[in-house]
């Protein structure tokens, strides 16, 4: 009897030991696999390049639960490890393949903000001592001023004019913080240094720079570029777009990247060569309407997220003049997390020519399209 007890005890310990890595694998796959899949049909032939993960046949389009959605042909699908260990339930949405023209061409961006961004604060030295009217009113760096004294503000000059003409009387202020509109009152003060009234802030109403065009949608005459949003250099906040445009750029200098120095592409704005008008500045890049003719570009399919895999790929980018070239890279890591939409891939430059010229990814190359297996899979961000 004691022999059997020892046997079952050893068996229980062995089974428990075996289940630890199994549950660990299930937990990892549950986090690593996306919750949402797109595809030309609803059969997952390959899920994130993991053939040992299977889709439950009872939950396909022919027998699965319909998802309550404004989109048609969405179903719930059970993913299983080796066909019998449940991992998670995902949503599969039928979608047509989108054809896009990868660009890799540099552009100059000129953008004006919707409102005026507070980028700094400085105290005023007055007869009553040191004071800061903006800070006393509750304003913070990163706030966006919308109106002052009932007047809309769209430029640094607007702020200066309204505050200076206040004569020191209290003025109303409407501002935006984290997408929420708020209001307060400011009392401008005069400093020892002069007679002009001030409120103790530094503001910015525009920005300019160089990026790379990711793709053009020829049929819709739209474009995307940069791969990440345009943020203020001082606050790191996404700059709210009022208006803006992109123009052609000719790259005439490369500052090679090295440890501690990011490097950059330098170029000349070709002011008479308008490429497009900006319509959106968001976390994943800048978007807009094309003005330039892109009908001569070649289109390729845009990859669905589950089609992107670790391994060889190429980027299309411009390091001289305005002619893009293909350079070899390796995708080292693919993330399906929705927590950071502008950082889903980790890539490594392997092309000896690009490494020699730039040292790797440098400023100005953000937005360069990433191509794998003949499909557009993403954009470089720096």
BAGUDO-974628 format. One record per atom (N, C-alpha, C): x, y, z. Coordinates in steps of 0.02 Angstrom, whole numbers, plus 50000, padded with zeros to 5 digits. Each point is the difference from the previous one (the first is absolute). Layout:
<atoms>
XYZ...
</atoms>
This chain:
<atoms>
500424994050000499585006050000500435006350000500544999850041500455005750003500335001349933500144994449964500315000649935499545003949952499344998450002499535003449955499935007350019500005001550066499955007050022500595004049974500604997150006500595003449975499975001149924499734994849966499955000549927499545005849980499405000350032499535005349983500265006950021500385000250055500285006450021500515002549948500434995449977500495001849949499655001949935499474996349982499625001549939499685006950005499715001650058499685006650009500505005649993500594999150032500525005149996500245000849928500074994449965500235000349930499495003649956499364998350009499485003349960499975007550015500065001750064499995007150019500595003749969500594996750000500595003049971499915001149925499674995249967499905000549928499495005549982499515001150045499495005049984500245007150007500535001150040500255006950009500215003249934500444996849960500175003149936499425000449952499534995250005499415000149956499585006250013499855001250065499605005950016500395006449986500664999750008500415005849983499955001649926500024994749959499955000949927499325002849981499474997550032499335002449985499945007450018500275001950059499985007050020500385004549953500594997749978500405004049953499645000849934499744994649973499655000349935499375004350004499664999750057499415004150009500155007449996500605001950025500205007049997500305001849932500364995249970500375001549939499565000249938499484995849998499574999749942499505005850000499855002949942499525005649998499304997850017499605004650023499294998650016499565000749938500285003049948499605001649941500394998249937499694996449954500324998149938499595002749941500375002149948499695001749936500234994849950499624999349946500214995549947499535000149942500254997549943499584999649940499444995050008500104994950042499464995550019500084998650074499574995950028499994999150072500354993650023500414997149957500394994250020500715002250015500244998350060500675001950019500484994449981500315000649941500454994849978500634999950043500235005850021500605000450042499895005650049500064998550064499875004950052500675002350028500195006149981500625002950026500604995449989500004996449944500554995549982500104994450052499474998050034500054994750050499544994249979500254995149962499574994649974499724995550054500285000250061499754995750054499385003050033499795005949978499385003050024499464999049947499444997250021499464998549954499375003750018499585001149950499355003250010499474994650007499575000750050499464995350011499515000249941499934994449965499584999849940499275001550016499794998850062499295001250016499865007450008500525004249998499905007250011500205004049939500024996949942500165003649939499385003549973500075002949941499455003649970499404995449987500124993449997499464995549984499614997850062500285001350060499634997950059500155004150061500385005349993500215003950057499485005150021500135003150058499555005150025500115006549964499465003149977500065006449965500155005650050500465004349983500185005650043499525005849988499775003150055499575005849993500435005949981499965002149938500445005249974499685003349941500205006449989499765003549941500294996949937500574996450008500324996849943499694993149990499914998049937499734993449985500544994850000499794993650002500464994349994500524999850055499835002050060500454999350057499774994250042500464995550018499834994250040500494999250057499804996250051500444998250055500324993349984500654999450014500374993949984500414998050061499984993650018500394997550055500694997649976500535002650030500684997849984500214994850051500304994549975500194994450044500714997849986500354998250054500684997449995499974992649985500324998049944500004993049977499304997349988499525004449991499334997849981499544998250057500245000550063499544998150055500095004250063500545003750008500095004250060499795007149983499455002550030499755006749982500485005550021500095004949955500445005850014499585006350011499605001849950499595006050005499495000049944499515004450006499515001149947500155006649966500034999949934500175006049962499435001749953500025006249976499525002449950500334999949932499664997249951500264999849932499535004049956500275005049966499605004449958500224999349927499524998349957500164999649930500155007049973500545000549962500205006549972500344998949933499895004749955500334999649935500725002550005500424997249959500705002349997500035007049971500385004350035500095007049978500665000549961499975003249943500605001049959500265007150012500655000550016500325006450014500665000549963500205006149986500645001149965500525002350051500494995750018500525002250047500435005449968500205005050041500355005849972500745000350020500135001350064500695000650022500345006549980499605004849978500285006549979499975005050058500505004450005500005004950054499515005749987499745002850053499565005849993500145005050056499855006249986500045005250051499305001450026499935000450065499345001150030499985006950031499455003649987499875006550031499314999650031499975000950066499374998850035499845005750047499365002050000499755005250046499514996850048500055001850063499604996750052499295002850005499564995850024499315001950015499995002650072500095006550007500125003050066500745001450007500215002150059500705001750012500254995850059500554996649990500264995350050500445003550051499874998850064500425002750054500614995450007500605002849986500614995850000500475001850058499865005350036500435001950056499685005450043500265000850061499765005150045500595003650032499935006550012500525003850034499675005350043500255000750061499715004850046500165007249979499555004550019500095007249988500225003350065500505004349995500225003850059499625006650000499555000850048499575005950004500155003950064499645005750008500085004050061499784996150062499574995049990499744996050056500404993650009500554999249962500404994050005499924995549938500264993950005499974995349945499304997049994499744999649938499324997449990499944996949931499524995649993499864996949935499244999449991499705004749964499275000049992499724993649969500364997149951499764993949968499994994250049500544999250038500034994550049499485001050054499915006350023499505001450051499294998349976499895000549934499344998649972499904992549987500524996050012499934992849991500264997349935500295004349958500274997649936500634995950012500134995249955500594995750004500334999549932500644998250001500354998749937499664994149964499885000949936499644994949961499285001849987499735005050037499325002349987499975003649932499414999949970499905003349936499515005750009500235006149991499565005950007499555000549939499345000650013499515000549946499735007149992499815003150056499765007049997500295003950058500095006549988500195004750052499555006149994499705002050055499565005850001499454999449947499764993849990499464998849952500214999649928500655000749986500254999949931500394993549987499894997049943500364993949981500735001649988500454995850026500725001049990500274994349956500365001949948500304995149954500745001249989500275005250032500715001549989500305003250063500665000050003500355003350055499835007450002499925003049941499835007249996499325001450030499524995549991499335000950029500055000450076500394995550030500074999950073500315006550024500555002049968500355006150021499555006249993499635000449945499575005949988499445000550052499674994550014499435000150046500235001550071500544996850022500265001150067500245007250008500365002649950500285006850005499455005250003499454998849964499465005049998499514999450058500124995350045499544999150057500035005750050500575003450003500085005350049500034997550071500124993550009500044997250068499344997650028499465000649961499364997550025499964992449992499584996950039499924992749997499694997949933500274994849969499734997649937499844992550005499484998049963499804993049999500464996049953500104993750018500434995649959499674993249994499944997649938499774993249987500594996149973500104994050028500574995949978499814992749998500444996049970499874992849993500574996150032499814995050041500504995750032499774992849995500414995849969499834992949991499334999149966499865004449951499384999649962499405003050033500075002550061499445002950037500055007650001499455003349985499985007450001499905002450072500385005150019499955002950066500015007749994499835003350054500015007349999500285002750066500295005949997500285003350058500045007549987500265003750048500095007249993500735001950015500275004549960500695002350006500015007550015500495002150040500105007150012500715001949979500095002749940500675001949976500345005050046500664999550004500395004450043500565003449960500225005750026500595003449972500614998050041500564999149965500624998450036500425006350007500534999450041500465005750008500335001849934500074995049956500405001049939499655004449948499355001050005499665003949949499295001650018499645003049952499315002050012499504995249970500244995049963499554995249967499714995150051499364998549992499684995150043500154992949975500134995450048500174993149983499644995250048499994993549980499684995050043500494994450019500645000549979500514995350023500034993349965499844999949935500054993749963500385000949934500274994549975500284999649933499534995549960499865002249938499524996249960500294998549931499704994949967500204998149932499394998849957500025002349938499424999449956500144996149936500624997749990500164996649938500634995950008500134995849951500614996049999500174998249929500624997849988500224997949934500544994850008500084995749950500514994950004500004995649937500414994850002500074995449944499794992950022499624996749959499814993050012499994996249934499754993950002499974995849941499284997849987499805000349937499334997949979499964992450001499494997450033499924992750006499654997049939499415002549985499634997349943499525005149972499784998749939499455003749968499454995149984499395002050011499424996349977499785003349935500184996949945499905003249935499275001149984499574995250016499295000649983499665005450041500225001050062499685004950044500385006750002500595000249969500415006049999500165002450070500214995250043500205001750068500704997350013500305002350055500684997950018500064999050075500534996550019500194999350071500765000650004500245002850055500725000850008500215000550072500644999750012500345001250063499974994050048499454996250002499964994250043499855001550073500045006250020499825002250067499745007149996499675002350051499735006749998500535005450007499835006149979500445005850010499885002550070500524999750042499945002250069500435006150013499815004050049500395005950017500674997950029500535003349980500674998150021500115001250075499645004850029500105001650071499564995950047499374999049981499524996750044499904992649984500174998049938499874993149980499274998749983499585005150004499294999249986499865000149925499504996049980499785000049931499735006949982500255002949946499795006749980499324999749964499505003850024499344999949969500025003549932499754996749949500055002749932499425004749984500175006049977499515004549970500064999749924500625000749976500124999549929500734998349989500164997749941500694998349985500084997149931500614999449978500134997349934500674996450000500084995749949500654996949990500265002049931500655001349997500315002049937500594995449986500225000149938500564995849979500645002550034500464995350012500645001650031500554996449961500575003349993500594996849971500524999150055500184993750015500504998650052500705001749974500355004350037500675002149978500554998650050499814997350059500514998650051499754994650047500464995650022499854994950049500465001050060499705000650059500395000050062499954992950027500544996349997500004992950018499864999050074499574995150015499844998550069500554996150034500095001250065500494996350039499775000150073500294995950043499784999850070499975006950032499425001750027499915006650031499805005549953500004998649935499805005049950499564996649947499365002149994499534996449957500125000849925500375005149979500105001249929499375002849968500065002549939499425002849966500125000949925499445000249964500025002049930499885007549996500385003449959499905007249990499845001349927499545004649988499815001249932499725007049989499835001449939499735006549979499274999349983499575004150032499295000249982499925002949930499644996449958499855002649933499305003150003499985006450018499385003550017499484999849945500224999849937499525000149945499744993149981500204994950039499804993149983499554997350056499365002050000499524997850050499814992849987500064995850052499824992949993499294998650026499805003450054499344998650027499835004550059499354999750019499755003950056499864995250058500215001950060499904995850059499285000250023499744994250020499334999550028500004997250071500554996650019500014996850066500724999250024500105001350064500634998750034499844995850061500184993649999499804995550054500584995550020499884995550046500534995850028500384996049947499664998049947500314995649950500295003749940499975006749999500305003749945499595005949979500205002949943499625005549970499654997449937499395002449989499604997849944499725006149964499844999149935499745005749964499784998349930499825005349964499764999449931500575001849952500104995849950500545001049952499835005549951500505004149985499955004949946500444997949941500534996250015500464997849948499734993949963500244998949940499804994349959500414993950021499664994750022500364993950020499794994049959499695001349943499734994649958500554995549972500625002449998500544995949973500304995250050499795000350063500284995650052499694993049996500374995050021499764993150000499684998350067499434996649998499644998250060500174992950021499984998850067500074993350028499474999150053499844993950021499494999050052500265002450068499545002750040500155001550070499894993650039500484998050041499954993850038499515000750057499654994650016499614999650062500494998750057499825002050060500484999750056500264992950012499574994949992500224993250013500484997349946500085003849945500464997849947500715002450011500105004750046500675002650014500374995050044500624998549983500384995050037500725002150009500324996950048500715001250011500404997249941500525003649981500414997649945500205005649952500274998349942500265004949952499445004549973500185006349986499545004849970500435005549969499675005149973500355005749972499655006550020500385005450002499705006650006500145003749935499555004649984500075004249941500105007150025500595002849988500155006650027500495003749955500075006550013500415004449958500565002950041500624999049979500575002850036500415004749957499765001249938500345004949956499505002449948499975006749991499545002849951499284998750020499614997449953499304998250015499804993449967500504995549992499874993549970500054994650054499454996450016500024994850051500354993749977500294996450048500344993649987499774994850052500054993649981499854994650046500634998150039499924998950065500554997850043499774994250043500444995250012499834994050037499985001350075499504996950032499935000250073499774993250024499984999150065499704994050031499495002450052499404997249997499515001250053500154995250057500235002750056500194995850057499424998450046499495004350002499454998850046499365003049972499454996450008499345002349979499555000250061499685005650013499545000750057499305001649974499504996650028499315001349981499645004250052500385002850047499705004150052499715006449971499425002050027499685006149978500195005950046500454998850048500165005350048500445005449971500404998349948500425005049967499974998949925499575003749967499864998849930500575001949954500485003850024500555002149956500644996050012499964994950043500594995850013499794992750005499894996949942499794993049998500554995349976500535002749972500544995949973500675002350027500454995350008500715001550013500394997849938500335004749967500374998349939500755001250010500394996549959500735000750002500265000949929500395005349991500295001349934500574995049987499974996649943500544995449981500345002049936499725004849964500285002049935500665003750010500564997449973500655003250012500045007149971499665001349945500025006749969499675005150046499414998350026499645004650044500385001050065500294994750028500385000650061500615004549990500314999549943500585004149985499815007349993499435001349966499805006949986499705003550061499574996550038499625003250053500154997450070500274994050005500114997050065499384996550027499465000049963499374997050022499425004649984499474999650041499425004449991500175006850031499925005349962500135006750025499395004449990500015005950032499445004649996499885002149927499375000149980499825001449931499794993849962500214994150025499814993749968499344997450027499725003150052499364997950027499465000249946499634994649994499494999549949500204995549942500654998349996500234995649945499614993450002499694998149944499604993949999500424993750010499714995250037500314993550011499634994949956500374996349960499714995349952500254993050015499544995350005500184993050013499564995449957500314995449966499644995249957499535003549951500245005749973499625003649949499415003950027499965000950066499455003750030500265005650045499595005350005500175005650044499794998150071500484999550045499854997450067500065005350055500295005949985500075005050052500425005949977500195004150048500415005949986500515000850055500585002649981500545001350048499805005850046500144999350064499955005850046500685000750034500195006150013500665001350030499915002250072
</atoms>
